């Protein structure tokens, strides 16, 4: 065997070993389908096919749930509610979001975390218990049958205490998000004793927490959104929303790396590689 072939074989062996030791995951924040940015979604799907993650996680508010928008209903905004139907929205979500993910990475684990918008369906059931099992995303999308893991926005333990849903990637906890104040990353870091990735605020922000009696540290990182940046309810007001998502690699022992690519006009870089929806 020539030196060149030996080097190529060693390089391939090291790559295979590295793949075994690393868990790759994609975090998809705040799509708000049908109000997702289609150009952004196109380039993210391109990246998913290239990156070949072991896990794809919808981190909440993947659907906007227009048909059960209690804010607009309470305001009496019947015009914006006209023609909205849950069944049609679910069918379109399957076609435009779930199926493309399943086809892009058929061997990956698929996780759908509920957000406060998915919770609107649960709120509807609380008001109309007879609808239980007929309107919730996990049932209407047939997530279990499709092979998706469903993590509710809230759960109730045996003692009656409410808890927010989460998913752990090694030492990184993934949540939808709690706070919307100006310094939400600092607030999140203060409230958690481990590192957290979240969305909910639609922007990108990071804070590192260190304590005197602990030599380590942890961070809280918001990872942007994949929805349109100027929705109707903002009425054209400026905001700090950012198109972005999370790319996580987890090493043996739970140590991880979290990258948050920023997407500008359907284009972003990951390392030296350029991804564009226009190419």
Backbone as CSV, one residue per row, in Angstrom:
resi,resn,N_x,N_y,N_z,CA_x,CA_y,CA_z,C_x,C_y,C_z
1,UNK,0.848,-1.201,0.000,0.000,0.000,0.000,0.880,1.247,0.000
2,UNK,0.594,2.171,-0.903,1.381,3.392,-0.971,1.089,4.287,0.210
3,UNK,2.005,5.265,0.432,1.815,6.202,1.542,0.523,6.996,1.375
4,UNK,0.209,7.321,0.119,-1.020,8.089,-0.141,-2.252,7.289,0.277
5,UNK,-2.278,5.990,-0.077,-3.422,5.143,0.284,-3.492,4.930,1.791
6,UNK,-2.319,4.787,2.426,-2.297,4.630,3.883,-2.889,5.867,4.561
7,UNK,-2.500,7.026,4.055,-3.004,8.278,4.632,-4.522,8.384,4.439
8,UNK,-4.999,8.017,3.216,-6.433,8.093,2.933,-7.212,7.129,3.820
9,UNK,-6.664,5.922,4.031,-7.336,4.933,4.874,-7.391,5.388,6.330
10,UNK,-6.290,5.969,6.804,-6.236,6.467,8.178,-7.220,7.620,8.367
11,UNK,-7.275,8.500,7.364,-8.190,9.634,7.433,-9.640,9.156,7.494
12,UNK,-9.976,8.150,6.677,-11.331,7.600,6.670,-11.651,6.932,8.002
13,UNK,-10.688,6.183,8.554,-10.893,5.515,9.839,-11.126,6.528,10.953
14,UNK,-10.349,7.611,10.941,-10.521,8.654,11.959,-11.873,9.341,11.816
15,UNK,-12.315,9.531,10.561,-13.618,10.164,10.317,-14.744,9.276,10.846
16,UNK,-14.654,7.971,10.589,-15.674,7.044,11.074,-15.695,7.002,12.593
17,UNK,-14.502,7.022,13.214,-14.408,7.023,14.668,-15.023,8.295,15.245
18,UNK,-14.754,9.424,14.571,-15.286,10.708,15.018,-16.808,10.713,14.934
19,UNK,-17.361,10.160,13.835,-18.805,10.102,13.664,-19.461,9.270,14.753
20,UNK,-18.793,8.196,15.165,-19.327,7.344,16.221,-19.329,8.079,17.553
21,UNK,-18.304,8.880,17.815,-18.157,9.561,19.100,-19.020,10.813,19.213
22,UNK,-19.425,11.401,18.068,-20.191,12.640,18.079,-21.657,12.386,17.782
23,UNK,-22.516,13.097,18.487,-23.933,13.129,18.150,-24.234,14.490,17.557
24,UNK,-24.777,14.497,16.361,-25.088,15.744,15.670,-26.587,16.014,15.759
25,UNK,-26.938,17.255,16.063,-28.349,17.613,16.195,-28.615,18.977,15.588
26,UNK,-29.804,19.141,15.047,-30.263,20.414,14.498,-31.434,20.904,15.355
27,UNK,-31.392,22.182,15.744,-32.483,22.803,16.500,-33.197,23.783,15.581
28,UNK,-34.484,23.576,15.379,-35.270,24.403,14.464,-36.238,25.271,15.271
29,UNK,-35.928,26.565,15.426,-36.708,27.422,16.312,-37.825,28.194,15.613
30,UNK,-38.977,28.240,16.245,-40.054,29.175,15.884,-40.298,29.305,14.382
31,UNK,-40.719,28.222,13.768,-41.104,28.278,12.358,-42.402,29.069,12.157
32,UNK,-43.332,28.892,13.078,-44.642,29.546,13.006,-45.340,29.299,11.663
33,UNK,-45.269,28.070,11.178,-45.966,27.700,9.951,-47.463,28.033,10.100
34,UNK,-48.080,28.703,9.172,-47.762,28.975,7.788,-47.063,30.316,7.600
35,UNK,-46.520,30.879,8.652,-45.848,32.176,8.563,-44.327,32.008,8.585
36,UNK,-43.857,30.832,8.192,-42.417,30.612,8.124,-41.852,31.320,6.895
37,UNK,-40.574,31.654,6.952,-39.910,32.276,5.806,-39.473,31.166,4.855
38,UNK,-40.084,31.122,3.693,-39.873,29.997,2.774,-38.449,29.950,2.232
39,UNK,-37.832,31.102,2.014,-36.449,31.126,1.534,-35.512,30.571,2.602
40,UNK,-35.731,30.974,3.835,-34.923,30.490,4.955,-35.124,28.990,5.154
41,UNK,-36.362,28.546,5.076,-36.649,27.125,5.259,-35.969,26.288,4.171
42,UNK,-35.918,26.812,2.946,-35.279,26.108,1.845,-33.793,25.883,2.105
43,UNK,-33.096,26.913,2.588,-31.662,26.761,2.815,-31.377,25.909,4.049
44,UNK,-32.237,25.971,5.051,-32.043,25.120,6.228,-32.211,23.648,5.858
45,UNK,-33.175,23.354,5.006,-33.338,21.970,4.536,-32.111,21.500,3.764
46,UNK,-31.535,22.381,2.962,-30.292,22.045,2.254,-29.203,21.661,3.248
47,UNK,-29.092,22.450,4.321,-28.071,22.192,5.315,-28.327,20.864,6.031
48,UNK,-29.571,20.594,6.365,-29.907,19.342,7.054,-29.478,18.148,6.215
49,UNK,-29.751,18.188,4.903,-29.359,17.083,4.021,-27.845,16.899,4.003
50,UNK,-27.113,18.023,4.027,-25.646,17.954,4.002,-25.074,17.520,5.345
51,UNK,-25.614,18.041,6.434,-25.075,17.813,7.774,-25.377,16.407,8.281
52,UNK,-26.467,15.815,7.820,-26.888,14.464,8.207,-26.925,14.305,9.742
53,UNK,-27.752,15.093,10.420,-27.815,15.006,11.885,-28.417,13.686,12.367
54,UNK,-28.053,13.318,13.577,-28.667,12.156,14.212,-30.036,12.511,14.801
55,UNK,-30.213,13.798,15.100,-31.464,14.260,15.700,-31.874,15.584,15.057
56,UNK,-33.163,15.720,14.791,-33.743,16.987,14.344,-34.828,17.355,15.345
57,UNK,-34.704,18.556,15.919,-35.616,18.951,16.995,-36.343,20.240,16.619
58,UNK,-37.654,20.165,16.497,-38.489,21.358,16.402,-38.653,21.885,17.813
59,UNK,-38.167,23.089,18.071,-38.042,23.554,19.461,-39.223,24.400,19.933
60,UNK,-40.381,24.192,19.337,-41.591,24.872,19.791,-42.048,25.965,18.852
61,UNK,-43.366,26.196,18.832,-43.985,27.163,17.922,-43.638,26.846,16.473
62,UNK,-43.553,25.561,16.166,-43.349,25.159,14.774,-44.585,25.511,13.947
63,UNK,-45.738,25.529,14.607,-46.981,25.949,13.965,-47.498,27.209,14.644
64,UNK,-48.125,28.063,13.857,-48.678,29.289,14.443,-50.041,29.054,15.065
65,UNK,-50.759,28.030,14.580,-52.067,27.660,15.128,-53.086,28.792,14.976
66,UNK,-53.147,29.368,13.771,-54.020,30.509,13.513,-55.483,30.238,13.855
67,UNK,-55.933,29.027,13.588,-57.353,28.722,13.757,-57.805,28.755,15.210
68,UNK,-56.861,28.672,16.141,-57.225,28.705,17.571,-56.469,29.823,18.285
69,UNK,-56.219,30.916,17.556,-55.509,32.063,18.118,-56.421,32.796,19.098
70,UNK,-56.219,32.555,20.390,-57.121,33.126,21.387,-56.917,34.629,21.550
71,UNK,-55.714,35.141,21.193,-55.472,36.578,21.293,-56.404,37.343,20.347
72,UNK,-56.462,36.894,19.100,-57.312,37.580,18.130,-58.787,37.344,18.416
73,UNK,-59.106,36.162,18.892,-60.492,35.873,19.242,-60.962,36.763,20.385
74,UNK,-60.103,36.900,21.413,-60.472,37.730,22.568,-60.612,39.203,22.185
75,UNK,-59.841,39.636,21.172,-59.930,41.024,20.716,-61.099,41.244,19.762
76,UNK,-61.764,40.145,19.396,-62.870,40.262,18.469,-62.447,40.480,17.031
77,UNK,-61.219,40.102,16.700,-60.703,40.278,15.339,-61.170,39.099,14.480
78,UNK,-62.439,39.095,14.144,-63.018,37.977,13.403,-62.566,37.946,11.944
79,UNK,-62.195,39.107,11.400,-61.750,39.148,10.005,-60.507,38.281,9.811
80,UNK,-59.536,38.403,10.729,-58.293,37.633,10.586,-58.518,36.142,10.863
81,UNK,-59.635,35.804,11.537,-59.932,34.401,11.834,-60.749,33.751,10.720
82,UNK,-61.234,34.555,9.784,-62.117,34.047,8.734,-61.414,33.014,7.855
83,UNK,-62.053,31.881,7.689,-61.524,30.843,6.803,-60.431,29.982,7.392
84,UNK,-60.016,30.229,8.636,-58.951,29.442,9.258,-59.506,28.092,9.714
85,UNK,-58.804,27.020,9.369,-59.239,25.674,9.731,-58.036,24.856,10.195
86,UNK,-58.150,24.248,11.364,-57.054,23.451,11.914,-56.687,22.284,11.004
87,UNK,-57.686,21.578,10.506,-57.421,20.394,9.697,-56.558,20.745,8.485
88,UNK,-56.918,21.825,7.798,-56.167,22.237,6.609,-54.747,22.658,6.975
89,UNK,-54.607,23.360,8.093,-53.272,23.789,8.528,-52.393,22.596,8.887
90,UNK,-52.971,21.603,9.540,-52.206,20.409,9.886,-51.757,19.669,8.630
91,UNK,-52.653,19.544,7.659,-52.308,18.846,6.411,-51.161,19.553,5.698
92,UNK,-51.210,20.875,5.679,-50.157,21.642,5.009,-48.837,21.552,5.781
93,UNK,-48.915,21.507,7.104,-47.710,21.383,7.933,-47.017,20.041,7.662
94,UNK,-47.793,18.995,7.547,-47.232,17.681,7.227,-46.513,17.731,5.884
95,UNK,-47.183,18.341,4.889,-46.634,18.389,3.539,-45.390,19.255,3.441
96,UNK,-45.386,20.426,4.087,-44.319,21.405,3.890,-43.194,21.317,4.915
97,UNK,-43.457,20.707,6.077,-42.432,20.672,7.126,-42.041,19.243,7.510
98,UNK,-43.007,18.433,7.939,-42.661,17.102,8.451,-42.098,16.196,7.362
99,UNK,-42.792,16.090,6.239,-42.335,15.183,5.177,-40.954,15.586,4.636
100,UNK,-40.688,16.875,4.373,-39.335,17.241,3.923,-38.238,16.862,4.919
101,UNK,-38.499,16.992,6.217,-37.511,16.577,7.220,-37.313,15.070,7.168
102,UNK,-38.424,14.342,7.121,-38.353,12.876,7.114,-37.602,12.362,5.883
103,UNK,-37.810,13.009,4.750,-37.108,12.592,3.530,-35.636,12.997,3.545
104,UNK,-35.343,14.148,4.156,-33.966,14.641,4.180,-33.070,13.756,5.040
105,UNK,-33.591,13.316,6.181,-32.795,12.486,7.107,-33.672,11.345,7.634
106,UNK,-33.926,10.341,6.814,-34.851,9.264,7.195,-34.376,8.422,8.370
107,UNK,-33.081,8.433,8.656,-32.563,7.607,9.758,-32.394,8.388,11.052
108,UNK,-32.693,9.671,11.016,-32.516,10.506,12.211,-33.662,10.295,13.196
109,UNK,-33.418,10.704,14.434,-34.499,10.803,15.409,-35.179,12.156,15.209
110,UNK,-36.504,12.150,15.188,-37.269,13.378,14.991,-38.002,13.706,16.285
111,UNK,-37.807,14.909,16.779,-38.413,15.329,18.043,-39.193,16.617,17.815
112,UNK,-40.409,16.644,18.276,-41.258,17.832,18.168,-41.598,18.294,19.581
113,UNK,-41.044,19.450,19.964,-41.351,20.048,21.256,-42.485,21.059,21.075
114,UNK,-43.493,20.974,21.908,-44.562,21.954,21.848,-44.114,23.294,22.403
115,UNK,-44.653,24.373,21.830,-44.399,25.720,22.337,-45.693,26.333,22.831
116,UNK,-45.649,27.604,23.153,-46.857,28.256,23.663,-47.956,28.337,22.601
117,UNK,-47.589,28.315,21.299,-48.618,28.321,20.258,-49.292,26.957,20.149
118,UNK,-48.532,25.867,20.218,-49.153,24.538,20.234,-50.042,24.371,21.472
119,UNK,-49.688,25.070,22.549,-50.468,24.996,23.778,-51.885,25.543,23.581
120,UNK,-52.076,26.397,22.570,-53.419,26.936,22.320,-54.433,25.830,22.068
121,UNK,-53.994,24.730,21.432,-54.909,23.610,21.201,-55.295,22.960,22.527
122,UNK,-54.319,22.838,23.436,-54.611,22.289,24.767,-55.553,23.217,25.532
123,UNK,-55.359,24.525,25.383,-56.246,25.487,26.034,-57.678,25.322,25.529
124,UNK,-57.813,25.055,24.231,-59.136,24.836,23.650,-59.795,23.602,24.251
125,UNK,-59.002,22.557,24.461,-59.533,21.332,25.076,-59.922,21.591,26.526
126,UNK,-59.139,22.401,27.235,-59.491,22.728,28.617,-60.851,23.426,28.690
127,UNK,-61.149,24.244,27.667,-62.434,24.942,27.621,-63.553,24.049,27.086
128,UNK,-63.158,23.050,26.279,-64.136,22.141,25.657,-63.610,20.710,25.767
129,UNK,-63.703,20.084,26.937,-63.114,18.760,27.159,-63.567,17.696,26.167
130,UNK,-64.732,17.889,25.554,-65.241,16.906,24.608,-64.390,16.819,23.340
131,UNK,-63.500,17.809,23.145,-62.629,17.825,21.966,-61.309,17.084,22.192
132,UNK,-61.099,16.549,23.374,-59.833,15.877,23.693,-59.540,14.771,22.675
133,UNK,-58.339,14.795,22.121,-57.923,13.802,21.139,-58.280,14.153,19.712
134,UNK,-58.977,15.286,19.511,-59.448,15.642,18.171,-58.759,16.863,17.584
135,UNK,-58.121,17.690,18.409,-57.571,18.953,17.904,-56.100,19.167,18.236
136,UNK,-55.519,18.371,19.114,-54.146,18.586,19.541,-53.159,18.155,18.444
137,UNK,-52.029,18.852,18.319,-51.059,18.529,17.266,-50.578,17.087,17.294
138,UNK,-50.286,16.569,18.473,-49.711,15.223,18.546,-50.666,14.165,17.998
139,UNK,-51.962,14.423,18.100,-52.953,13.471,17.584,-53.250,13.722,16.105
140,UNK,-53.489,14.966,15.761,-53.886,15.283,14.382,-52.753,15.069,13.386
141,UNK,-51.524,15.247,13.826,-50.373,15.017,12.954,-49.925,13.559,12.971
142,UNK,-50.552,12.760,13.863,-50.194,11.344,14.020,-48.686,11.192,14.232
143,UNK,-48.161,11.970,15.171,-46.714,12.013,15.374,-46.147,10.659,15.774
144,UNK,-46.804,9.964,16.676,-46.299,8.661,17.117,-46.252,7.687,15.958
145,UNK,-47.313,7.677,15.149,-47.362,6.772,14.006,-46.298,7.120,12.970
146,UNK,-45.951,8.402,12.859,-44.948,8.835,11.890,-43.528,8.597,12.398
147,UNK,-43.377,8.296,13.689,-42.050,8.068,14.250,-41.454,9.265,14.956
148,UNK,-42.299,10.278,15.246,-41.824,11.472,15.942,-42.040,11.332,17.442
149,UNK,-41.098,11.849,18.211,-41.278,11.957,19.656,-41.927,13.306,19.960
150,UNK,-42.983,13.292,20.743,-43.705,14.504,21.108,-43.374,14.891,22.544
151,UNK,-42.950,16.139,22.754,-42.674,16.647,24.095,-43.628,17.807,24.352
152,UNK,-44.592,17.635,25.234,-45.581,18.689,25.474,-44.939,19.961,26.018
153,UNK,-45.599,21.081,25.761,-45.135,22.368,26.283,-45.111,22.344,27.804
154,UNK,-46.134,21.773,28.406,-46.173,21.617,29.861,-46.591,20.199,30.216
155,UNK,-46.108,19.723,31.337,-46.519,18.427,31.883,-46.878,18.610,33.352
156,UNK,-47.604,17.657,33.891,-47.984,17.691,35.301,-47.478,16.412,35.955
157,UNK,-46.674,16.545,37.018,-46.145,15.355,37.679,-47.181,14.771,38.640
158,UNK,-46.814,13.686,39.305,-47.767,12.981,40.163,-48.189,13.788,41.375
159,UNK,-47.448,14.855,41.658,-47.796,15.717,42.786,-48.624,16.927,42.352
160,UNK,-48.946,16.993,41.061,-49.755,18.091,40.558,-48.968,19.337,40.196
161,UNK,-47.641,19.228,40.168,-46.807,20.382,39.827,-46.615,20.470,38.308
162,UNK,-46.747,21.673,37.769,-46.546,21.890,36.338,-45.060,22.072,36.038
163,UNK,-44.617,21.460,34.936,-43.236,21.600,34.506,-43.214,21.845,33.000
164,UNK,-42.238,22.638,32.541,-42.072,22.888,31.117,-41.315,21.740,30.462
165,UNK,-41.711,21.413,29.243,-41.053,20.340,28.519,-39.627,20.718,28.137
166,UNK,-38.749,19.716,28.056,-37.362,19.957,27.671,-36.782,18.706,27.023
167,UNK,-35.619,18.877,26.390,-34.902,17.756,25.793,-33.418,17.981,26.035
168,UNK,-32.729,16.975,26.545,-31.311,17.113,26.870,-30.434,16.510,25.778
169,UNK,-29.459,17.314,25.343,-28.415,16.858,24.428,-27.102,16.916,25.196
170,UNK,-26.705,15.799,25.799,-25.544,15.821,26.675,-25.790,16.785,27.819
171,UNK,-24.884,17.726,28.006,-25.002,18.690,29.095,-25.791,19.943,28.700
172,UNK,-26.344,19.943,27.498,-27.142,21.070,27.025,-28.620,20.740,27.146
173,UNK,-29.366,21.605,27.808,-30.818,21.434,27.905,-31.491,22.323,26.861
174,UNK,-32.379,21.737,26.083,-33.123,22.467,25.058,-34.542,22.705,25.572
175,UNK,-34.968,23.971,25.571,-36.319,24.329,25.990,-36.911,25.278,24.940
176,UNK,-38.204,25.506,25.036,-38.781,26.503,24.130,-38.404,27.907,24.589
177,UNK,-38.476,28.172,25.875,-38.119,29.484,26.408,-39.194,30.019,27.326
178,UNK,-38.774,30.825,28.296,-39.695,31.358,29.305,-39.852,32.867,29.236
179,UNK,-38.743,33.584,29.072,-38.711,35.021,29.353,-38.601,35.835,28.066
180,UNK,-39.162,37.052,28.097,-39.127,37.927,26.923,-38.623,39.325,27.273
181,UNK,-38.044,39.481,28.452,-37.502,40.778,28.840,-36.241,41.092,28.026
182,UNK,-35.719,42.293,28.167,-34.575,42.730,27.366,-33.370,41.823,27.558
183,UNK,-33.119,41.384,28.791,-31.953,40.547,29.094,-32.409,39.120,29.415
184,UNK,-33.149,38.524,28.481,-33.739,37.206,28.725,-32.689,36.108,28.863
185,UNK,-31.535,36.229,28.179,-30.492,35.204,28.315,-29.927,35.198,29.732
186,UNK,-29.699,36.378,30.303,-29.200,36.469,31.674,-30.224,35.907,32.651
187,UNK,-31.501,36.216,32.421,-32.562,35.696,33.292,-32.626,34.179,33.210
188,UNK,-32.517,33.642,32.001,-32.557,32.189,31.825,-31.358,31.534,32.500
189,UNK,-30.162,32.118,32.337,-28.958,31.570,32.972,-29.086,31.591,34.492
190,UNK,-29.704,32.633,35.029,-29.888,32.729,36.482,-30.828,31.641,37.004
191,UNK,-31.812,31.267,36.194,-32.840,30.340,36.657,-32.467,28.874,36.444
192,UNK,-31.440,28.622,35.641,-31.014,27.246,35.374,-29.612,27.010,35.927
193,UNK,-29.370,25.788,36.347,-28.053,25.418,36.871,-27.257,24.643,35.829
194,UNK,-27.678,24.706,34.578,-26.954,24.060,33.489,-27.149,24.888,32.226
195,UNK,-26.397,24.575,31.196,-26.481,25.328,29.954,-27.798,25.049,29.234
196,UNK,-28.310,26.099,28.593,-29.633,26.025,27.976,-29.590,26.651,26.582
197,UNK,-30.260,26.003,25.627,-30.537,26.595,24.320,-32.043,26.761,24.214
198,UNK,-32.481,27.915,23.713,-33.923,28.174,23.659,-34.235,29.125,22.512
199,UNK,-35.535,29.291,22.244,-35.966,30.248,21.219,-37.007,31.172,21.847
200,UNK,-38.224,31.209,21.347,-39.342,31.961,21.926,-39.225,33.467,21.719
201,UNK,-38.033,34.036,21.869,-37.847,35.484,21.735,-37.541,35.904,20.300
202,UNK,-37.206,34.932,19.435,-36.954,35.166,18.012,-35.649,35.928,17.738
203,UNK,-34.860,36.196,18.754,-33.600,36.906,18.540,-32.424,36.021,18.937
204,UNK,-31.218,36.574,18.835,-30.004,35.843,19.220,-29.351,36.592,20.371
205,UNK,-29.157,35.877,21.463,-28.585,36.491,22.663,-27.919,35.398,23.494
206,UNK,-26.822,35.735,24.168,-26.111,34.744,24.981,-25.644,35.382,26.272
207,UNK,-25.663,34.574,27.341,-25.160,35.033,28.632,-24.466,33.862,29.322
208,UNK,-23.315,34.154,29.940,-22.557,33.135,30.667,-22.664,33.389,32.161
209,UNK,-22.975,32.343,32.909,-23.149,32.454,34.359,-22.006,31.720,35.070
210,UNK,-21.360,32.437,35.980,-20.284,31.860,36.789,-20.592,32.133,38.257
211,UNK,-20.348,31.143,39.113,-20.549,31.343,40.549,-19.236,31.119,41.292
212,UNK,-19.083,31.781,42.409,-17.834,31.741,43.167,-17.508,30.335,43.648
213,UNK,-18.534,29.592,44.084,-18.289,28.284,44.688,-18.315,27.138,43.677
214,UNK,-18.359,27.464,42.387,-18.353,26.432,41.352,-17.324,26.831,40.298
215,UNK,-16.286,26.022,40.078,-15.228,26.391,39.118,-15.703,26.374,37.666
216,UNK,-16.852,25.773,37.428,-17.368,25.707,36.060,-18.237,26.900,35.724
217,UNK,-18.913,26.816,34.611,-19.824,27.877,34.176,-20.896,27.237,33.311
218,UNK,-21.967,27.977,33.087,-22.964,27.533,32.128,-23.482,28.741,31.352
219,UNK,-24.083,28.474,30.206,-24.546,29.544,29.338,-26.026,29.367,29.007
220,UNK,-26.651,30.476,28.642,-27.995,30.458,28.065,-27.900,31.138,26.715
221,UNK,-28.419,30.478,25.677,-28.284,30.976,24.307,-29.626,30.908,23.595
222,UNK,-30.128,32.048,23.144,-31.307,32.047,22.275,-30.839,31.916,20.836
223,UNK,-31.605,31.192,20.033,-31.102,30.764,18.725,-31.928,31.298,17.558
224,UNK,-32.628,32.417,17.745,-33.305,33.058,16.632,-34.618,32.410,16.256
225,UNK,-35.002,32.562,14.987,-36.281,32.045,14.506,-36.186,31.755,13.015
226,UNK,-37.196,31.052,12.493,-37.270,30.736,11.067,-38.559,31.273,10.447
227,UNK,-39.222,32.176,11.159,-40.489,32.735,10.696,-40.262,34.075,9.995
228,UNK,-41.308,34.601,9.396,-41.227,35.930,8.808,-40.950,36.957,9.900
229,UNK,-40.154,37.953,9.582,-39.682,38.898,10.595,-40.620,40.083,10.821
230,UNK,-41.681,40.168,10.038,-42.611,41.281,10.222,-44.053,40.785,10.125
231,UNK,-44.542,40.074,11.152,-45.906,39.539,11.127,-46.949,40.642,11.294
232,UNK,-48.195,40.306,10.986,-49.250,41.315,11.011,-49.451,41.945,12.382
233,UNK,-49.309,41.135,13.448,-49.605,41.684,14.773,-48.549,42.686,15.257
234,UNK,-47.371,42.712,14.600,-46.365,43.714,14.945,-46.667,45.072,14.301
235,UNK,-47.571,45.058,13.302,-48.028,46.284,12.633,-46.861,47.153,12.123
236,UNK,-45.812,46.486,11.648,-44.684,47.205,11.073,-43.702,47.773,12.071
237,UNK,-43.908,47.509,13.372,-42.978,48.018,14.379,-41.623,47.326,14.245
238,UNK,-40.526,48.057,14.427,-39.200,47.429,14.340,-38.997,46.429,15.472
239,UNK,-38.203,45.405,15.200,-37.895,44.406,16.226,-36.472,43.915,16.027
240,UNK,-36.020,43.070,16.926,-34.647,42.554,16.850,-34.619,41.070,16.489
241,UNK,-35.646,40.607,15.787,-35.705,39.208,15.398,-34.599,38.885,14.387
242,UNK,-34.128,37.645,14.442,-33.010,37.217,13.601,-33.298,35.829,13.036
243,UNK,-33.080,35.650,11.749,-33.172,34.317,11.152,-31.923,33.521,11.533
244,UNK,-32.119,32.449,12.252,-30.993,31.624,12.709,-31.538,30.282,13.173
245,UNK,-30.634,29.348,13.502,-31.020,28.045,14.049,-29.832,27.479,14.797
246,UNK,-30.003,26.324,15.413,-28.936,25.751,16.224,-28.339,24.501,15.608
247,UNK,-27.019,24.410,15.663,-26.280,23.220,15.219,-25.472,22.725,16.409
248,UNK,-25.776,21.525,16.877,-25.161,21.006,18.102,-24.391,19.728,17.803
249,UNK,-23.180,19.629,18.341,-22.434,18.370,18.355,-22.138,18.026,19.806
250,UNK,-22.429,16.789,20.164,-22.238,16.336,21.542,-21.171,15.246,21.559
251,UNK,-20.159,15.443,22.411,-19.080,14.481,22.520,-19.362,13.483,23.633
252,UNK,-18.571,12.420,23.667,-18.691,11.445,24.754,-18.513,12.154,26.093
253,UNK,-19.368,11.831,27.049,-19.306,12.485,28.340,-20.270,13.649,28.454
254,UNK,-20.864,14.083,27.315,-21.884,15.120,27.353,-21.417,16.512,26.977
255,UNK,-20.094,16.739,26.867,-19.622,18.060,26.436,-20.133,18.333,25.022
256,UNK,-20.422,19.583,24.740,-21.074,19.890,23.474,-20.526,21.186,22.876
257,UNK,-20.836,21.365,21.597,-20.600,22.643,20.920,-21.922,23.081,20.306
258,UNK,-22.262,24.358,20.476,-23.484,24.918,19.901,-23.109,26.064,18.968
259,UNK,-23.450,25.912,17.708,-23.253,26.978,16.724,-24.617,27.515,16.307
260,UNK,-24.681,28.824,16.088,-25.937,29.465,15.683,-25.689,30.239,14.391
261,UNK,-25.822,29.586,13.235,-25.633,30.284,11.959,-26.697,31.370,11.763
262,UNK,-26.267,32.555,11.390,-27.166,33.665,11.094,-27.454,33.657,9.590
263,UNK,-28.724,33.674,9.221,-29.126,33.579,7.819,-29.527,34.963,7.316
264,UNK,-28.863,35.425,6.279,-29.156,36.718,5.674,-29.589,36.487,4.228
265,UNK,-30.833,36.856,3.919,-31.376,36.713,2.565,-31.189,35.292,2.027
266,UNK,-31.448,34.325,2.886,-31.398,32.935,2.459,-30.008,32.359,2.331
267,UNK,-29.002,33.012,2.925,-27.611,32.567,2.782,-26.884,32.608,4.118
268,UNK,-26.031,31.614,4.375,-25.188,31.623,5.568,-23.962,30.748,5.339
269,UNK,-22.980,30.917,6.181,-21.779,30.088,6.158,-21.758,29.147,7.355
270,UNK,-21.253,27.946,7.124,-20.952,27.028,8.224,-19.520,26.576,8.001
271,UNK,-18.611,27.094,8.822,-17.197,26.881,8.556,-16.840,27.579,7.252
272,UNK,-16.185,26.851,6.360,-15.788,27.422,5.087,-16.824,27.197,3.984
273,UNK,-17.915,26.523,4.332,-18.909,26.146,3.306,-20.061,27.146,3.289
274,UNK,-20.445,27.567,2.083,-21.541,28.517,1.889,-22.809,27.754,1.536
275,UNK,-23.905,28.120,2.194,-25.213,27.539,1.902,-26.132,28.673,1.466
276,UNK,-26.821,28.474,0.357,-27.691,29.503,-0.175,-28.938,28.873,-0.777
277,UNK,-30.073,29.504,-0.501,-31.323,29.030,-1.094,-31.394,29.360,-2.568
278,UNK,-30.524,30.254,-3.017,-30.561,30.719,-4.395,-29.637,29.946,-5.323
279,UNK,-28.935,28.931,-4.796,-27.996,28.174,-5.624,-28.320,26.694,-5.571
